[in-house]
Amino acid sequence: MTVGLSLAGCWLFGAHAVAWGLGGRSPVLNYDTAQYALAGRELADHGHLATTFALPLELPRHAAPPWPLAVVQPGLVLLEAALFRMVPIAPRIAGHQLYFMGRPDQREWLAIVVPLICYLMSAAVLARISMRLLERHAPDLPLPARVAAGCVLGLAFLLDPEAQHFATSGFTELPFTLGLVLALGALVLAIAPEQPLLFGLLLGASGSFRANMLWLAPVLGVAAAALAPPPRRARVLLVVLAGYLVLAAPWWVYKWRAFGSPGWDLTRFVIWDGVGGRSWNSLYLTPDLPALPGGLEALSLIAAKVTRNLPGLLLAALTGPRALWLGALVVWLAVARGPRPLKVAAAAALAAFALGLLAAAASIPWLRYVFPARMPVEAAGLLALWGLTARIPARAEAPRLPRIVAVGAAVLALGWGALSSVRANLDAHAVAAERNLPGVATLLATGALMNREIPAGEAVMSNLGPILAWHTRRPVVHLALAPADLDACRRKLDLRHLILVYRDPDRAGPEWRDIVARPQEAMHDPALNIRRARTWRSEDGFTIVWLELGPARPRLAALAAPEERAGSAQ
């Protein structure tokens, strides 16, 4: 069964990768995943936790590269660093070179090894847990039926388009999902209260991939304690939390040493995206910390954002048969008198799902951020539906009704997954041709040109951010919100080159569109301080604008520049 699921998963992975054109018109790494790969490469090459990409918001605290990790979590960084170290660039045996894997576009494939393994393992673990449950709580069920049930749950996971996308993109969702599935499995099989320290270490390892575990660990710890005998419950909870802290504490110490606070994380500002006219760009792309409300005003604004975003997230989470799975789990929890581990695990899965929805509604209201909690809930919902069908009384006129309903639910799960996969691959093929991200050939050519003319190690600024940093092997600061912010950034770090890459000038930010469309005219604006401008068109249809800036201006001259620009416009 495990081998069959792994083969099916590899085929689905390959089909999705082909739909995106990975390694060709689409780089393997995207804006988010490149940040992990950069930190992994820095750790593998130089032995310290740092990165060669920064947002303008980071410059006041740490001006010079490499920058400490202010956004990513350490789990995937450590694993990718290990892969970068273990896989040689050009191994030789008896004087013959086996392969060459030294270019950035070649080594970026290593960044999806861990997510792919977790993708396959998550399906296998779901299948195994379901078989153990059925063996324990439905012993009269024949072995072929238990194997078939496990295969359905595993295939349903593999067929999920988001799971395939995360496997082909190097995100942290799949490692975190695997950890959450194992944790819920430890609850449902009553392993957690017997091995609380190992359970806590599992939570800590999972939390190293995504910060969501910070609020899930207490919930899962309470669930483990609820399964223990009353005299041991407090001890189990404390041991679980201690195990979690053993692996979480080193990261908090790193944050405290790098930023002066163990809780420092730039992603915390994302809750203000869409609040009071703020956007992700206005929060992160200026070299000053944003002025944010506090106290009751902040709570009311965030509550209003959650209220505004939650209905749409719920609707997306309940699309298709997802509503049936969730409803079946809720009904089973309400009416079933099953063993305590089943009910506690089901309640914990629902709590994780609810917290995931609230976290997404408070930050970025995309269903992908609910994925780690959504998948276990859907698997549990299908199991709950089978459990409810087993309670249907057999009638003489329809003796096979319970089996028909159970088989129908399995067919629905697999059919919906197959249909969703086909649609997702068609969408990926269309989006890959129009996304505002150049192909691998353009990135390599641009990087080669830059490296010929810009000294090694000199930082540049670009809208491509970490993707350009990966392919050029040099520090990159994300493009500032507006040209008016350049002088403030340059007072922190002397940036002399701007690389602007857009499929169309209209896709640039409002303050940059005219410059991308007419860079030669922008040279004549003294406020922009552009010494040289070059532009060309790539083979895949992107406009590339290379601006070389003049010497950084003193503070007073920089403050006068906007007035000078306004006067020249008049």
Residue pairs with C-beta under 8 A, 6 or more apart in sequence:
1 124
1 127
1 147
1 150
1 151
1 154
2 124
2 127
2 128
4 151
5 120
5 123
5 124
5 127
5 151
5 154
5 155
5 158
6 120
6 123
6 124
8 155
8 158
9 119
9 120
9 123
9 158
9 167
10 120
12 158
12 159
12 164
12 421
13 116
13 119
13 164
13 167
13 168
15 421
15 425
16 161
16 164
16 165
16 167
16 168
16 421
16 424
16 425
16 428
17 168
19 424
19 425
19 426
19 428
19 429
19 432
20 26
20 168
20 428
20 429
20 432
21 429
21 432
21 439
22 28
22 168
23 105
23 109
23 440
24 439
24 440
25 432
25 433
25 439
25 440
25 540
26 432
26 435
26 437
26 439
27 105
27 108
27 437
27 439
27 440
27 443
27 467
27 471
28 105
28 108
28 109
28 111
28 112
28 168
28 169
28 170
29 37
29 108
29 111
29 169
29 170
29 466
29 467
29 470
30 169
30 437
30 467
31 465
31 466
31 467
32 171
33 111
33 169
33 170
33 171
34 53
34 465
34 466
34 467
34 469
34 470
35 51
35 53
35 71
35 72
35 466
36 72
36 76
36 77
36 80
36 111
36 170
36 172
37 80
37 108
37 111
37 170
37 466
37 470
38 51
38 52
38 53
38 466
38 469
38 470
39 49
39 50
39 51
39 69
39 72
39 77
39 80
39 81
40 76
40 77
40 78
40 79
40 80
40 81
40 83
40 84
40 111
41 80
41 81
41 84
41 107
41 470
42 48
42 49
42 50
42 51
42 52
42 66
43 49
43 50
43 77
43 78
43 81
44 80
44 81
44 82
44 84
44 85
45 84
46 66
48 66
49 68
49 69
49 74
49 77
49 254
50 65
50 66
50 67
50 68
50 69
51 66
51 67
51 68
51 69
51 72
51 466
52 65
52 66
52 67
52 469
52 473
52 474
52 475
52 476
53 67
53 465
53 466
53 469
53 475
53 476
53 477
53 478
54 62
54 65
54 67
54 70
54 475
54 476
54 477
54 478
55 70
55 71
55 266
55 284
55 285
55 477
55 478
56 284
56 285
56 286
56 287
56 477
56 478
56 480
56 481
56 485
56 489
57 266
57 269
57 283
57 284
57 285
57 286
57 287
57 288
57 289
58 67
58 70
58 266
59 287
59 477
59 489
59 492
59 493
60 287
60 288
60 289
60 492
61 259
62 68
62 258
63 492
63 493
64 493
65 457
65 459
65 475
65 493
66 475
68 254
68 258
68 259
69 77
69 254
69 258
70 258
70 259
70 264
70 265
70 266
71 265
71 266
71 267
73 172
73 207
73 208
73 209
73 210
73 211
73 251
74 208
74 251
74 254
75 172
75 175
75 205
75 207
75 208
75 209
76 114
76 170
76 172
76 175
76 209
78 208
79 114
79 175
80 110
80 111
80 114
83 110
83 113
83 114
84 107
84 110
87 101
87 107
87 110
88 101
89 100
89 101
89 102
89 107
90 97
90 98
90 99
90 100
90 101
90 102
91 97
91 98
91 99
92 98
100 106
101 107
103 444
104 444
104 447
104 470
104 471
104 472
104 473
105 440
105 443
105 444
105 471
108 470
111 170
112 167
112 168
112 169
112 170
114 170
114 174
114 175
115 166
115 167
115 168
115 169
115 170
115 171
115 173
115 174
115 175
116 167
116 168
118 167
118 174
118 175
118 177
118 178
119 158
119 163
119 164
119 166
119 167
119 174
121 178
122 157
122 163
122 174
122 177
122 178
122 181
122 375
123 154
123 155
123 157
123 158
124 154
125 178
125 181
125 182
125 185
126 150
126 153
126 154
126 157
126 181
126 376
126 379
127 150
127 151
127 153
127 154
128 150
129 181
129 185
129 188
129 189
130 146
130 149
130 150
130 153
130 379
130 383
131 146
131 147
131 149
131 150
132 189
133 188
133 189
133 342
133 383
134 141
134 145
134 146
134 149
135 146
136 189
137 338
137 339
137 342
138 146
138 390
148 410
149 383
149 386
149 410
152 382
152 410
152 413
152 414
153 379
153 382
153 383
155 414
155 417
156 378
156 379
156 382
156 413
156 414
156 417
157 163
157 375
157 379
158 164
158 417
159 414
159 417
159 418
159 420
159 421
160 375
160 417
160 420
161 420
161 421
161 423
161 424
162 173
162 367
162 368
162 371
163 174
163 371
163 375
164 421
164 424
165 368
165 424
165 428
166 173
166 174
166 368
166 371
167 174
172 209
172 210
173 210
173 368
173 371
173 372
175 206
175 209
176 206
176 209
176 210
176 212
176 213
176 372
177 371
177 372
177 375
177 376
178 206
179 202
179 203
179 205
179 206
179 209
179 213
180 206
180 216
180 352
180 372
180 373
180 376
181 375
181 376
182 202
182 206
183 192
183 199
183 202
183 203
183 206
183 220
184 345
184 348
184 349
184 352
184 376
184 380
185 191
186 192
186 195
186 199
186 202
186 224
187 220
187 223
187 224
187 227
187 341
187 344
187 345
187 348
188 341
188 342
188 345
189 341
190 227
190 341
191 199
192 199
192 220
192 223
192 224
192 227
192 240
193 224
193 225
193 227
193 228
193 232
193 236
196 224
196 235
196 236
196 237
196 239
196 240
196 243
197 239
197 240
197 242
197 243
198 243
199 220
199 224
199 240
199 243
200 217
200 221
200 239
200 240
200 241
200 242
200 243
200 244
200 245
200 246
201 243
201 244
201 246
201 247
202 243
203 213
203 216
203 217
203 220
203 221
203 240
203 243
203 244
204 213
204 217
204 243
204 244
204 245
204 246
204 247
204 248
205 247
206 213
207 213
207 214
207 216
207 217
207 244
207 247
207 248
208 247
208 248
208 251
210 372
211 265
211 267
212 355
212 356
212 359
212 372
213 244
214 248
215 355
215 359
216 352
216 355
217 240
217 241
217 244
218 241
219 348
219 351
219 352
219 355
220 240
220 348
220 352
221 236
221 237
221 240
221 241
221 244
222 237
223 344
223 345
223 347
223 348
224 236
224 237
224 240
225 233
225 234
225 236
225 237
225 240
226 233
226 340
226 344
227 340
227 341
227 344
228 235
228 236
252 262
252 263
253 262
255 261
255 262
255 263
255 264
255 265
256 262
258 264
266 284
267 363
269 283
269 284
269 290
269 292
270 280
270 283
270 363
270 364
271 302
271 305
271 362
271 363
272 278
272 283
272 290
272 292
273 279
273 280
273 283
273 363
273 364
274 305
275 301
275 302
275 304
275 305
276 293
276 301
278 290
281 481
281 509
282 290
282 481
283 290
284 478
285 478
285 479
285 480
285 481
285 485
286 480
286 481
286 485
286 488
287 480
287 485
287 488
287 489
287 492
288 488
292 298
293 301
302 362
305 361
305 362
306 358
306 361
306 362
309 360
309 361
309 362
309 365
310 357
310 358
310 361
312 365
313 357
313 360
313 361
313 365
313 367
313 370
314 357
316 367
317 326
317 357
317 367
317 370
317 374
318 326
320 416
320 420
321 412
321 413
321 416
322 374
322 378
324 381
324 385
324 409
324 412
325 377
325 378
325 380
325 381
325 382
325 384
325 385
326 353
326 377
326 378
326 381
327 381
328 381
328 382
328 384
328 385
328 388
329 346
329 349
329 350
329 377
329 380
329 381
329 384
330 350
331 384
331 388
332 338
332 346
332 384
332 385
332 387
332 388
333 343
333 346
333 347
333 350
333 384
336 342
336 343
336 384
336 387
336 388
338 387
345 380
346 380
346 384
349 373
349 376
349 377
349 380
350 377
352 373
352 376
352 377
353 370
353 373
353 374
353 377
355 373
356 369
356 370
356 372
356 373
356 374
357 370
359 369
360 366
360 367
360 369
360 370
363 369
367 374
382 409
382 410
382 413
385 406
385 409
386 406
386 409
389 402
389 405
389 406
389 409
390 402
390 406
392 401
392 402
392 405
394 401
394 402
395 401
434 503
435 503
436 502
436 503
436 507
437 464
437 467
438 446
438 464
438 501
438 538
438 540
438 542
439 540
441 539
441 540
442 501
442 538
442 539
442 540
442 542
442 544
443 464
443 467
443 468
443 471
444 471
445 538
446 468
446 471
446 472
446 499
446 501
446 538
446 544
447 468
447 471
447 472
447 473
450 460
450 472
450 474
450 497
450 499
451 472
451 473
451 474
454 460
454 474
454 497
456 474
457 474
457 475
458 474
458 475
458 496
458 497
459 474
459 475
459 476
459 477
459 493
459 495
460 468
460 472
460 474
460 475
460 476
460 477
460 495
460 496
460 497
460 498
460 499
461 476
461 477
461 478
461 479
461 480
461 486
461 489
461 495
461 497
461 498
461 499
462 468
462 476
462 477
462 478
462 479
462 498
462 499
462 500
462 501
463 478
463 479
463 499
463 500
463 501
463 502
463 508
463 512
464 476
464 499
464 501
465 476
465 478
465 479
466 476
468 476
468 499
468 501
469 475
469 476
477 489
477 493
477 495
479 498
479 500
479 509
479 512
480 486
480 489
481 509
481 511
482 509
482 511
482 512
483 511
483 512
483 515
483 527
483 528
484 511
484 561
484 562
486 495
486 529
486 549
487 529
487 552
487 553
487 555
487 558
487 561
488 558
489 495
490 549
490 552
491 552
491 555
491 558
494 552
495 549
496 548
496 549
497 546
497 547
497 548
497 549
498 545
498 546
498 547
498 548
498 549
499 544
499 545
499 546
500 508
500 512
500 515
500 516
500 543
500 544
500 545
500 546
500 547
501 542
501 543
501 544
501 545
502 508
502 516
502 542
502 543
503 541
503 542
503 543
504 543
505 513
505 514
505 516
505 517
505 543
506 513
508 515
508 516
514 521
514 522
515 522
515 528
515 545
515 547
516 543
516 545
519 530
519 533
519 534
519 535
519 545
519 547
520 533
520 535
522 528
522 530
522 533
522 547
523 530
523 531
523 532
523 533
525 565
525 568
526 561
526 564
526 565
526 568
527 561
527 562
527 564
527 565
527 568
528 565
529 549
529 550
529 553
529 561
530 547
530 548
530 549
530 550
531 548
531 549
531 550
532 547
532 548
533 545
533 546
533 547
533 548
534 545
534 546
535 543
535 544
535 545
535 546
536 544
537 543
537 544
538 544
553 561
